[in-house]
């Protein structure tokens, strides 16, 4: 039986053997040095053995103070590259491709050091009041993302994703809820996009592989960006050569979110249709049948799976069984089909 979920797809110069992506999820396992630990090798390598098409590692900070926590992976120094290179080799060992999510938490950073943001507004009363970024801070951070991309290339990653979602620094610039600037980086929508625009341009000077961006396509609060704003951002990103928008939601301000199976898929579908760009669907996708429906109905191009792959590193085999399709497996696991 031919299925969409288990069909290959080529994005730029990279071919995935199926449409399943391990969604980036923080593991809070690194030490303060931000380096890869044995857990990371086992954790991500097992998902490659399990058949995931693209294994995307957790949010990896481009600066030490930009980490969500002191236990996040980092890519701010050349000393971190060897560990990342070994991690990529383990992911590649079983035919998966490897992706890295470059990130900066901005005002939601809980690592040591001062927090920075487009405006001096804290996320909540428990987190620091950030320093409003001046022009030098903005330019330095753009350069940090560029250097992160250079190191990602040296480590051998196949795909880079820029984290522009969940209320972290780039999302803070995009949203009128967190960006109250009156200069060229605030106010009108084209100004709020400018920080991400410059990061994409900088990365494009050093990276020619597939480039994804994760967006939060619903801010769940009146006065925030709506789907039309995210369609605008996505059109601009396509013009800049971004290959795929990984469509999540929420996180820029404290807000209630009603989560249910596939609750974010509609946003991926709208962006895909109206911005004419590839999208990834994410959010309580728990079965192969559900992923197949999304792809067959042209609602997204890739299926990002998070918590189900935490629960079951071999979820891909389960999804294949649901869809009655036999997929290649390491010889040690051939008996799964009998």
C-alpha positions, 0 to 999 in steps of 0.5 A, a space after each residue: 500500500 502506498 501512503 503519503 506518510 511513508 513516501 520520500 520527500 526532497 527539500 532543496 538538496 535533502 531527501 527524507 525517507 518519510 514525512 515524519 519529523 521528531 519535533 524539537 523538545 528541550 531535554 534539560 540535560 546539558 551542563 552549564 557548558 552547553 555540550 552534548 552528553 551521552 544521554 543526547 546520543 542515546 535519546 536522539 539515536 534511538 529515534 533514528 533506529 526507530 525510523 524517524 525521517 528527520 530528527 530535530 534536536 532541541 532548541 540550541 542557544 546561540 548565546 549562553 544567556 539566551 538559553 531557556 535554562 542552564 541545562 540547554 544545549 548551546 552552539 555559541 562556541 567552537 568547543 561545542 561542535 565536536 559533540 554536535 558532530 558526534 550526535 549527527 553521526 549517530 542520527 545518520 547511522 540509521 538513515 535519518 537526517 539531522 536538524 538543529 533548531 537555533 534559538 534565543 529565549 529573550 525575555 523567557 531566558 532562565 539561564 545565568 546572565 541578563 535577559 534581553 528583549 525588544 522591549 523592557 517588559 517581563 513575561 510574568 512576575 517570576 521572570 526577569 525584566 529584560 534589557 531593551 535591546 539597542 542597535 548593537 545588541 540587535 546586530 550582535 544577536 543577528 551575528 550570533 545566529 549566523 555563527 550558529 549556522 556556521 557551526 551547524 554546518 561544520 557539525 554536519 546538520 542537514 537542516 536548520 530551523 530558526 526558532 521564531 515561536 513560543 514567545 522566545 526572542 524572535 517571536 517577541 519581535 514579531 508580536 505587538 504584545 511584546 514589542 512596543 518599540 518605535 524604531 525600525 524594529 517595532 510598530 508596523 508589521 514590516 518593522 516587527 518582521 525586520 529582526 527575523 528578516 535580518 537573521 534569515 539574510 545572515 544565515 543565507 550567506 553561510 547556509 545553502 541547505 533546507 531552512 525552516 522557521 517555527 512560528 506560533 500562529 495563534 497568540 490567543 490574546 486580543 491585540 496579538 497577531 492573527 492568522 493574516 499576520 502569520 500569512 504575511 510573515 510566511 510570504 516574506 519568508 518564502 521570498 527570502 528562500 525559507 523552505 518550510 514553516 513549522 506551525 505551532 502556536 502560543 507562548 508569547 504571553 500567558 494565555 489559556 490554550 485549549 489543546 485537542 488532537 490536531 488543534 494546530 493543523 488548521 494554521 498549517 493548512 491556511 499558511 500552506 494554501 495562502 502563502 504557498 509555502 511548505 508547512 509542518 503540522 504539529 500538536 497532539 498528532 498521535 497516530 499514523 492514521 491522523 498523520 496520513 489524513 493531514 498529508 492526503 488532504 494537503 493540509 501540511 507537507 511534514 508531520 512533526 511528532 513530539 510527545 508520542 516519540 517521547 513515550 515510544 521511540 519506535 512510534 514510526 513502526 507503530 504508525 506503519 503497522 496502523 497503515 499496513 505498510 512495511 518499511 525498512 528497519 535495522 536487521 535487529 528489528 526485522 521480527 517486528 513484521 512477523 
